[in-house]
Amino acid sequence: MRRRLSAEHGFGVMQGLFSFLIVGGVSAMYMPKMTKMLHHYLLMGVAHEVGAQIRGARVLAVTTGTTVRVRFNCPDPGEYRVLEVTNRRSIDSDRDRCSTRAFPYPDPSPGKGPDHDGPLMALKDGVQFSDHQDFDIGPTGEITPVGGSTIPIPITVSDGERTFTMNVLASGGVEMLE
């Protein structure tokens, strides 16, 4: 009698094995799609982070009344930095301008300029800028491409398989695209 009650209230070995095989098969079918979707959302998160830094750079320019430049792949691929435009050629065109060693953040000597350089930012491992254009943000928040590009300015991040593009608008807004 005990055997009969326990068999009626639980799973047998065959039923458990069968359930395991079904769950395993369904998981195997959907795992590539789930992995692809996860990578897409991670890349989208990187793009949103870059967009947030651009919006922060615009706030910095407007609140301090200075022009700042957003530079990509600076100093190395996958890195970017917001830099104050000083209108002094010796500083603005310095080949080490993106270096935090040459131009530290936070500024150890305020008042000597540049005073409003941001920290060096880096994309997540394996993600690069595949399309980008440096641009200035003026004290009124307007965007000006460096080198005469057009507006909106596309910025694309890529992990080699997928890409995510955003447009920087003349107004300083950042429009996320798929």
N, C-alpha and C positions, 0 to 999 in steps of 0.2 A: 504494500500500500504506500509506503514512503516513496518508493521509486516512481510510482505513477504520479503522485502529487508534484514532485520536483520536476519531472519531465513536462508536465502540463504548464508549469509556471515559469519556465526558463527556456533558454535557447539551447539547442543541441549543438554539437561540434559542427555538423554539416551546415546548419542554418547560420552559425557564426562565420564559417568559412565563406559561404555564399554571399553573405552581407559584406564581408571584407573585400571580396573580389569585385562586387558591384561598385562599392565606394572607391576602390583603387582604380577601376576602369574609368569611371566618370572623372576622377581627379586627373588621371593621365591625359584624358581628352582635353580638359580645360586648362591645364597648367600652362601651356605655351601662351594662351590668350591672357591668362591672369598675369603672367610674367611681362608680356608686352604692355599690358595696361599699367602695371606698376611702374615700368620704366618711363612710360609716357607721363604719368603723374609726377614722377621725380623730376623729369626734364621741365615740365610745366612749373613745378615749384622753383626750380633754378631761375626760370624766366621771370617769375613773379618777384623773386628776391632782387634780381637786377632792376626790374621796374620800380621796386620800392626804393632802391638806392638812387635811381634817377629822380624820383619824386622828392626824396630827401635833399638831393643836390639843388633842386629848384627852390625848395624852402630855404636852404642855406643862402643861395644867391639873393633871394628877395629880402630875407631878414637882415642880412649883413650889408646889402647894397653893393655887392661886388659881383663880378663876372666869374663864373667857375667853368671849368672844362671837364667833361667826362671823357676819359681816355680808356680805350680798350686794348687788350693784349699789351698792357703796360705795367711793369716792365717785361713780363713774360707772357706767353700764350695762356689764355684762360684767366688772366688777372686784369683788374681794372681799378681805376682810382679817380676820385674827384679832386681836381686841383684848382687852386685860385689862379686866375689870370692876373698877373701883376703889371702887365704892359712894360716889363723890363726884359729886353731880349736875352740878357745874360741868364735870367732865371727861367722864363717861359720856354726857351728853346734849349735849355740844358739837357744833354743826353741822359743824364741821371735824374731827370725831373720826377719820374715815377718812383724812384728809389726811396724807401723809408729811411735808409741810412743817410742819404744826402739831404732829404727833406722829411724829417721825422714827423710822426703823428703820435701824440699831440705835440704841438709846437713848443719846444723848450724855451724859446725866446720871443714871446709875443711882441709885436710892434716893429720888428725888424723885417717882416714879410718874407715869404707869404705866411699869412696867419690863418688861412681857412682851408688848408689841404686836409682831405679826409684820409681815413685809413686805407691801406691796401686791401682790396677785396679779391677773393679767388673763387672761381667756379668749383663745383664738386669734381672729384677725380673723374677723368674720362669725358668731361664736358668741355667744349671749346666754343669760342665765338666763330661762326662760319661766315657771317655777314655782319659788318659793323661799320660805323662811321663816327669818328670823334665829333663832338659838338660842344658849343658854348651855351651857357645859360646866363642871360643878362640879368641885371638888377631888377628888371620888371617881370622876369620869368620867361621872356621870349627865348626861343631856341634858334641858334644859328649854326649850321653845319660848318665844320672846319674843312676847308678845301673845296668849297663850292658845291657840295652835293645838293640834292633836292629834299624837300620836306613833303610828306613825313619821312623820317629817317628809319629805315628798317634795321633791326638788330636781331640776329638769329643765333640761338644756341643749339648745339648739336652734340649728340653722343656718338656720332659715326653712323648710326642707323636711323635715328629719328631726329627731327628738327622742330623747333618751336620758335616762332617769329613774333616780335612785337614791333609796333611803330611808335616812334616818338613824334608827337604832333607839334606844330608850331606853337600852340598854346602851352606846351610843357606837359600835356597829358601823355599817358602811356596806354596805348591800345593793344591788348593781347589778341593775337591771331592764332589760328590752329595751323 
